[in-house]
C-alpha cells in the first residue's frame, strides 16, 4: 500500500540496528560494483538512463551551492538534526575519514555543494521505498536489485551532497 502525498513530503531516516552478533553491514554498495571516480560515476548514470530509456534520453548534471536561507530550508527538508548524529558516528569509524572531512568543512563554511542529476525520456525512479518492487526501492533499499521497466517519462531530481 502506497503512502499519501503528505507522507511522501517527509523524510524519515532509518538506520538498521546491528545484528546480535555485532557483525558490521553496510558501507557503500557502489564500491563493490564500480570504481569510485567521476568518470565511472558519470558513465553509470548515463548507462542507467540509457537502460531505462523511453526515447532519446537526456541527462543533466548541475552543481548548486546552498547557503543562508536556502541551506537552512534544505537541512530542514532532509531532517539534518536526525541525520547528523549518524554521520558523526560514521566519521568515527575506520573508513569514515571522508565523512569526517565533509562534516568539518560543512561546520566551518556553513555551505553545501550539491549535485543535481536529472534525466528525461526515461522510465524514472518510480515507486515506493518500502513496499513492492519499484525502481526507487531497488536503488535505496536493495542496491543489488534491478527493476527494468516502469511507466514514467522522467526521474525526479536526485540531490546528493558533494564533498
C-alpha positions in Angstrom: 0.0 0.0 0.0 1.4 3.4 -1.0 1.9 6.4 1.2 -0.1 9.6 0.8 1.4 12.7 -0.8 1.7 14.4 2.6 3.7 11.4 4.0 5.9 11.4 0.8 6.9 15.0 1.6 8.6 13.9 4.8 12.0 12.2 5.1 12.4 9.7 7.9 15.9 8.4 8.3 16.0 4.7 9.0 19.2 3.1 10.3 19.1 -0.7 10.8 20.5 -1.9 14.1 23.5 -4.2 14.2 22.6 -7.9 14.5 23.1 -9.7 17.8 26.4 -11.0 16.6 27.7 -7.4 16.2 28.6 -8.2 12.6 29.0 -5.0 10.6 27.0 -4.4 7.5 26.5 -1.6 5.1 29.0 0.6 3.5 28.8 1.9 0.0 27.3 -0.8 -2.2 28.5 1.0 -5.3 32.1 0.5 -4.1 31.7 -3.2 -5.0 30.2 -2.5 -8.4 32.4 0.1 -9.9 35.4 2.3 -9.2 34.7 5.4 -7.2 35.8 8.2 -9.5 34.0 10.9 -11.5 34.4 9.1 -14.8 32.8 5.9 -13.5 30.0 7.8 -11.8 29.0 9.7 -14.9 29.3 6.5 -17.0 27.0 4.6 -14.6 24.4 7.5 -14.5 24.3 7.7 -18.3 24.2 3.9 -18.7 21.3 3.7 -16.3 19.4 6.4 -18.2 20.1 4.6 -21.5 19.0 1.2 -20.0 15.7 2.9 -18.9 15.1 5.0 -22.0 11.7 5.7 -23.5 13.0 7.8 -26.3 16.3 9.6 -26.7 17.3 10.0 -23.0 18.7 13.3 -21.7 20.9 13.5 -18.6 21.6 16.9 -17.0 24.2 17.5 -14.3 24.2 20.7 -12.3 26.1 21.8 -9.1 24.2 24.0 -6.7 25.7 25.9 -3.8 23.3 26.2 -0.9 23.9 28.9 1.8 21.8 31.0 4.1 18.0 30.5 3.9 18.2 28.0 1.1 20.7 25.9 3.0 18.5 26.0 6.2 15.4 25.0 4.1 17.3 22.1 2.6 18.6 21.0 6.0 15.1 21.1 7.4 13.7 19.2 4.5 16.3 16.4 4.9 15.9 16.4 8.7 19.5 17.2 9.2 19.2 17.0 13.0 18.2 13.4 12.7 20.9 12.6 10.2 23.9 14.4 11.6 24.4 12.2 14.7 24.6 9.2 12.4 27.1 10.9 10.1 29.2 11.8 13.1 29.2 8.2 14.2 30.2 7.1 10.7 33.0 9.7 10.8 34.4 7.9 13.8 34.8 4.6 12.1 37.8 3.1 10.3 36.5 4.2 6.9 35.0 7.5 7.9 37.8 9.9 7.0 35.9 11.5 4.1 32.7 11.8 6.2 34.7 13.5 9.0 36.3 15.8 6.4 32.9 16.7 5.0 31.4 17.5 8.4 34.4 19.6 9.4 34.3 21.6 6.2 30.5 22.0 6.5 30.7 23.2 10.1 33.4 25.7 9.1 32.0 27.1 5.9 28.3 26.6 6.5 27.6 25.9 2.8 26.7 22.8 0.9 27.6 22.0 -2.6 25.1 19.5 -4.1 25.0 17.7 -7.4 21.6 17.7 -9.1 21.1 14.9 -11.6 18.0 14.9 -13.8 17.1 12.6 -16.6 14.4 12.8 -19.1 12.8 10.4 -21.6 13.5 7.5 -19.1 11.2 5.3 -17.0 12.4 7.0 -13.9 12.8 6.3 -10.2 9.2 5.5 -9.5 7.5 3.6 -6.7 7.7 3.2 -3.0 10.8 2.9 -1.0 9.4 0.3 1.5 6.9 -1.8 -0.4 6.8 -3.8 -3.6 9.3 -4.0 -6.5 10.0 -0.5 -7.6 12.9 1.4 -9.1 13.2 3.6 -6.1 13.2 0.7 -3.6 15.8 -1.1 -5.7 18.0 2.0 -5.5 17.5 2.8 -1.8 16.8 -0.4 0.0 18.1 -3.2 -2.3 21.0 -1.8 -4.2 21.8 -5.2 -5.9 18.3 -5.5 -7.2 17.3 -4.2 -10.7 13.9 -3.4 -12.0 13.9 -2.9 -15.7 10.8 -1.0 -16.7 8.0 1.3 -15.3 5.8 3.9 -16.8 7.1 7.4 -16.2 8.9 9.7 -18.6 11.2 11.4 -16.2 13.1 10.7 -13.0 12.7 13.0 -10.0 15.9 15.0 -9.4 18.4 13.3 -7.2 20.3 15.7 -5.0 23.4 14.4 -3.3 25.9 16.3 -1.1 29.3 16.7 -2.8 32.5 16.8 -0.7 
